[in-house]
Amino acid sequence: MSDLLKQGLTWLSQQRTNHMASLVQYQRAGQTPITVQATFGRTEYDITDGAGASLQTHVVDFLILASDLADLHPPQRGDVILANHHQYEVLDLPGDGSWRWSDPYHTTLRIHTKDIGPPGSSL
């Protein structure tokens, strides 16, 4: 018997990519950027400062099929995603790293980023 849950999740992932995603450019330093479909997401987390104060914040996530990243898998800190006329830099999220699997069958990556502004801006 085939794994119906895996088939259903694969179908849903493909539907998300086909109908809820936008084309983005994914680039690693020194390599040619590739164009992939990505869905915007968000991860919320708490930061505790040296005085013990807690701050809630979030990062911008991109959900991308692992197969679409090809040779650029796994995502690395410092990689850049260009989407909607903004650059998003892959960062390490405490306790989560720069990415995590978004599903139990390891088909979709959830890549954590921060908005670093429009291309060509100096921050």
Protein Blocks (a to p, Z undefined) as FASTA:
>chain_A
ZZfklmmmmmmmmmmmmmmcccdddddehiacddddddddddddddddfkopacdddddd
ddddfklnmmmpccdehiacdeehiacdddddehkljbdcfbfnopaccdddddebjehi
aZZ
